[in-house]
């Protein structure tokens, strides 16, 4: 039997108000759009991936929707065992139709999609709390702002925290020799590009940095290595070298970000930006 991993808070009945709950809601909305082709090309595989990420964060509606896809073979191979387990999970969280659907698919079997079998620390291992605990009151408030705002831009709180921690250690007054400013270390051109009037205003700065991250995630189709490298060295450098540039600073930066985030992929909204042409060239070269 597979070991099942979802947010412990969700199973305890925690109200959906944390940044992680809000990100789960964002993933659910994206999944629904991909499943039904609402504003984006219909993409059942992408829908299932987003539903699964949301379910992993404890969203009952995502558990039910993914179970429905498996129960009906809708964009996925039909699997009543997985469907029954997902419906049982949703029923535990009081989803109104989940228990009835178990009558068609059978009970909980423990069978789950692969994305729910990975070790829980990949998604949530208390990293947020540990980061917060090491900060003084002022920077802790900034870090809390980062996690609160991140889901509004479709960015996982863990990734947003990773970038802010590596960039400035949550210091709103930080400035680099290259004139990168504030919490998210925005250079003047990036601040202007993403409508940041005062780069030393923490909320404006964080919002601008998150808008940039959202754009990079779409441009590099969720590849966190390329996103982090581009945030540090610019998307032009990533495209010029067809990957992480061979700069010691940038390579160390990417490793530090991945040390926090612990994944190389991230959900993205393809409506935000067209994908980098580099990705198609890399795909062709790998064949």
N, C-alpha and C positions, 0 to 999 in steps of 0.2 A: 504494500500500500504506500502511495506517495505521501511525503510529509507536506502538509499544507501551510502556506505562509501568507497571512494577511496582517494588517495593522491590528495590534493588540487592543488599542483604544476602540477600534470599531466593534470588535467582538464584545467588549465590555459595555457597549451602548453609549459611547461618548458622543455628544451632540456634534453635528458636522460644522464646526466653526473654526477649526485650526487651519493654518496654511496648508497642511497636507490634505485635509478634507476638501478645501477649496480647490486644490490642484486636482484632486480626484474628480470633482465636479467639472472642471475644465476638460479633463480627459474624456469624461462621459459625453460632453457636448461635441467634442471633436469626433469621437467614435460614431455618434449618431449621424453626424454630417457625412462621414465616409460611408457608413452603411447604406444610407438612403440617397446619397448624391445631392445633398443639400448645400449648394454653393461651391461644391468641389466635385471632381469626377468620382463616381462611385468606386470604392476600393474596399471590398470585404476583408481582405487580409489586413489592411491598415486599421479598419474598424475593429477587428478582433484584437489586434495588438493594443489599441488604446483602451478597449473595454477591459482587457486583462490587466493592464497597468492600473486602471481605476479600481478594479476589483481587488487588486493586491493592496491598495490603500484603504480597503474596507467599504467601498461604495456598493450598496445592496442593489441599486438599479443596474449597475454595470455587471454584477454577478448574474442577475436575471437576464439581461440582454445577451450576454455571452452564452449563457445556458440555452437561450432560445435559438441562437445561431447553430449550436451543436445539435440541439434536439431536432431541428428542421433541415439540417444539412445546408444551411444558408451561407454560402461562401466558405464553408468549412466541411470536412468529412463528418457525416452524421455519427454521433457517439453518445448514446443514451447514458453510459456510465459517467462521462464527464458532465453531461447536461444535468443528470440527477444530483450530482455532488454540488454543482453551482446553484441549482435551485434550492437545495438544502441549506447552503450557506446563506443565500438571500432570505430564506424563510427564518433562519435564526435571527436575522436583523429586521424581522417583521415586514418583509416585502409582501404586499397584499395578495399577489397572484402566485407566488413561488410555490407554496405548499400544494396548490391545486395542480400545478404543472408536474409535480413529482408523481402524481397519479398516472401520468402518461409515460414518464421516463423511468420510473423506479426510484428507489431511495438513494441516500448517500452511499457511495462506494469507495470514496477516497481517491478516485481517478480525477486528475486535474490537468489542465494545460501545462505545458513546459514552463511558461512564465511564472506559474505559481509554485514551482518546485525549487526554484533557486534559493540559496541561503537568504534569510531575511535581512542580514546586515547589508546586503546589496542595496536595499531600499530604505531601511530605517533601523539604525542600530544605536540610537541615542546620541548620534554625532551632534545634533543641534543643541541638545542640553549641555554636552561637554564643551562645545564652543562658547555658549553663553556663560557657563560657569567660570571660564577663565578670564572673562572681560570685566572691566570696571563698569560702574553704573551707566556712564554716558555712552560708551561703546556698546554695551549690552542693549541699550535702547535702540541704537542704530541697527544692530544685528536683528533685533525683533522687527524693525521696520522692513528690513530686507526680506525676511521670511513672510511677512504679512503682504507685501506688495507683489512678490514674485508670481503667485498664481494668477494675478490679474493680467499678466503678460505671457501666460503659458509657459513659465519657467519653473522647474521644480525647485522648491526652497533649498534643497541640498546644493544644487548647482549654483544658485544665486549666492548662497553663503560662501561656497568655495571661492568664487571669483572675488567677492568683496574681501574675504579674509586674506587671500594672496595679494590682492592689489594694494590694500591700505590698512589691513587689520582693523577695519571699521572706523577709520579716523576721518571725520568730515573735513579736517583742515589739511590733509595730506597733499603735498605737491612734489612732483618728481623733477629731476633735472631737465626732462623733456617737456615740462609744463603740463603734465597730466595732473588733473585736479580731483580732489574729493574722494568720497568713499569708493566709487567705481573707477577712479583715475581716468577721467575723460580728458582727452586733449581738446583744445578749442574747436578743431574741425569736427570732431565727433559730437561735442556738445551742441554745436550749431546744427549738425545733421539731424540730431534727435531732439531738437527743440528744448534744450536746456538753457534757460536764461541766466541762471546763477549757479555755476558749478559747485559753489561752496555751500549751497543750500542742500542739506542732506537728502531731503525728500525729492527735490528736482533731480539731483545727481543720480540717486538710486533708480528713479523712474527712467531716466535717460539711459543708464547702463542696462537696465532690463529690456528696454526697447531695442537696444543694440544686440543684446543676447538673443532676443526673439528673432531678429532679422538674420543673425548669423546661423541660428539653428535651422531656419528655413533654407538659407543659402547653401549650407553644407549638409542638408538633409539629416540633421540630428547627430552627425559625427562629432562627438565632444572633443576629440583630439584636434580636429581642424578648427572647431569653434574656439577652443581655448588658445590655440596658436594664433588665430586671427585676432582675437581680442588683445593679445600681447603685441603681435608684430604687424597686424593689418592683414586683411583678406588678400591683398595683392601679393604679399610675400608667400602666403600659403599656396596661391595659384602658381606663382613663379616657380616654386620648388615642387609643385605637385604633392604637397603634404606638409608635415611639420618642418619649418625651415631649419637648417643646420646651425642655428645660433644657440650657443650654450645657454644664454638667458632664457630663450623661448622654450627650449627643450626642458629645462629645469622647471619653468613655469607650468608647462603642460603636466609634468609629473606631479607637481604639487596640487594642481587642480584635481587630477584624477585620484590623488591620495585622499582627498575629501569626498569626491563624488562617487568613486569606485565603480563607475560604469563608463563605457565608451559610446553609448547611444542615449538619445533623449528624444521623446516625442516632439514633433514639430508641426507647424501649421503651414502647409505648402501655399496657402493663399497670401502669406506675408511677402514672399520673394520667390522669383524663379530660381531654380537650382543653379549652382555654379557649373559652367560648361566643363570645368576640370573633372567633375565626378564622372561624366560620361566618358571622357578620355581615359580615365583610370579604369573604368569598367571594361572598355574595349581592349585596353592594354593587358588586362588580367586574363583575357580569354585565350 
